[in-house]
């Protein structure tokens, strides 16, 4: 009679190899392009008002959730290597978006309004002002998403699914957006919610990695 012992399931490890980073970042870039097109279509189709701002806010928060947490999910961020890999995915995603933006979206803007003149006016009528900001922001939120994912994974029984990680961040961003609207903040609701998302993600990410340490 033979006996066998079940070997323990292998622990999740970081997958920050070059191929994973490049493929994952490309998917992030393509998702960003789709989000820009959806946002632009809604901007043109829905009359100005609270309803349009709310719908655009949903698009912004959904996109922010994906570009912040999917990189960490794909590289299985559990330690320093995985957190850095998540940030690298975010950076490559912004580069892929930039290439498509320059090659397709900006030329198409001459025929169909994707970026209204008010968007360019923010950067002094420069058509490229937002790209360096997006490089930094896209890398930063993926980095924070990696920190939050790794920090949660280090705690036994913690939920590291996309939904489990995103819900507290979305709740914080919604709260900040509502407070801003009640206080009469002149900034559009999608911008306030997006800023609230980044702030909440940063606070939770730093707190999670501090507890892990």
N, C-alpha and C positions, 0 to 999 in steps of 0.2 A: 504494500500500500504506500503510495507516495503522497507526500503532503506538499503543499505549495503555499507560499505567503504572498499576499497581494502587495505589490510595491506601491508606495505612495505616489499620488499624482504629482507630476513635476510642477514646481512653482512657476508662476508666470515670470518671464524675464523680458528685459528690454529688447526691442527689435529696432534698433536705430541704425541698421545697415544702410548703405548708400541707395540700394534699389528701393527699399521700403520708403525712405525719405522722399526720393524723387517721385515715385508713383503716388504716394499719399499727398504730397504737395501739389502735384498736378490736379488731383481730384479736388483739392481745396480751391485752387485757382479757377477751375471750371464751375464749381458751385458758386463762387463769388460772381462770376460773369452772369450766371443765370439769375442770381439775386438782383444784380444791377438792372437787368432787363425787366424782371418782374416789377421791381420798384418803379422803374421808368414808365412802364405800361399803366400801372395803377395811378401814377401821378397825372398822366394824360387823360385817363378814362374817368376818374372820379372828381367831381367838383371840389374846389377848395373848401375846407371846413373840418370840423372835429372828426367826422367819419373817415375822411381820407387820412388824417393824421394817425388815427387808431389803427387802421389797416396797414399803413406804412410801418407803424411801430411793430406790428406783429412780424412783418417781413424782416425788419432790422434785427429783432430779438431772435428770430428763428435762425437767421444767418449767423449772428454772433455766437449762438449756441453751437452750431455745427463747426465753425472755423476755430472755436476755442477748445472744444472737447474732443472732436474726432481725431486730431493729430495724436493726442495722448492715448486714445483708444487703439489706434492703428499701430503705434510703436510700443504699446503695452508699457507705458511709463511707470516704473516702479522705483527707480533710483536716479542718480545724477545723470547717467548716460541716457536714460529714457526721457527725462525732462528736457535735456538738451536736444534730443532727437525730435521731440514734439515742437520745440521752438524752431528747429531747422525745417520741419514740415511747413510750419506757418510761414517762414521766410520764403521758401520755394513757392508756396502758394501765391504769395504776393507778386513774385517775379513772373509766374505764369499768367496771372491776371494782367500785369503790366503789358506783357507781350501781346495778349489778345486785345487789350484796350487800345494800344497804339496801332495795331494792325487792322482792327475791325471796328471797334466801338466808336472811336473818334472819327474815322472817315464816314461811318454811317450816321454820325450826328449831324452831318450836313443835309441829310435827307429826312431823317426822323429824329425828333428831339429826344436824346437820351440824357444829355447833360444840359439843363437850361442855362441861360446866360447868368442867372443869379448864382449858380454853382461856380462858374468860372470867376465871377466877381469877388467871391470870397478870397481868392488868391490873387487879386489884382488883375483880373482878366487873363491870367496865365492858364493855359489848358492842361498843364501838367503839375500844378501845385500840390495836388492831393497824393501823387504817387509816392514821394518820400515819406509822407505821413503814414500812408498805408503800409509801406515796408516795415516801419517801426511798430505800428499798431497791430498788424497781422502777426508779427513775430512775438510781440509782447503778450497778446491774449492767448496764443498757443502755448507760450512758456508758462503763464499763470495756470492755464488749464492742465498742463503737465504736472505742475506743483500740487494742485488740488487733487488730481487723480492719484499721484504717488503718495501723498499724505493720507488720503482716505484708505488706500490699499494697505498701508502699514498698520491700520487699526483693524483688529479682528472683528469680523461681522459687518464691516462698513460697506455701504452700497457704492460700487464704482461703475455702475452702468451709466450710460449717457443721461438718462432721465434722472437718476438719483443724484448725479452731480449737478445737473442744470437747474433743477427746481429751486434750490435756495438762492441761486444767483438770479434767476428770473424773478423770484419774489422780491428780492432786494431792488432790482432795477425798476420793477413796476411801482414799488413803494416810493422810490426817489422821483419817478416821473409824475406820480400823482401829487406828491408834495410840491414839486415844482409848479405844476399846473395850478394848484390851490393858492400858492403864494404869488401867482401872476408872473411866473418866469416867461420872458418874451421869446425864449428859444422854442423851436418846434418840438412837438412831443417825441418824434423818433430820435432826435438828437439828445434830448434829455434822458430818454430811456437807454439809448446806447451808451451814454456817459455813465449812467447808473450801473449798467451791466459791467463795464470795465472796472469801475470802482469796487463793486461788490465782489467781482471775481478776484481782484487783487487782494482784498482784505481776507477773503476765505482761503485763497491759495497760500498766502504768507502764513496765516494761522495754522493751516493744515501741515505745512512743511515744518513749522516751528514745533508742533506737537510731535511730529515724526522724529525730529532730532532729539 
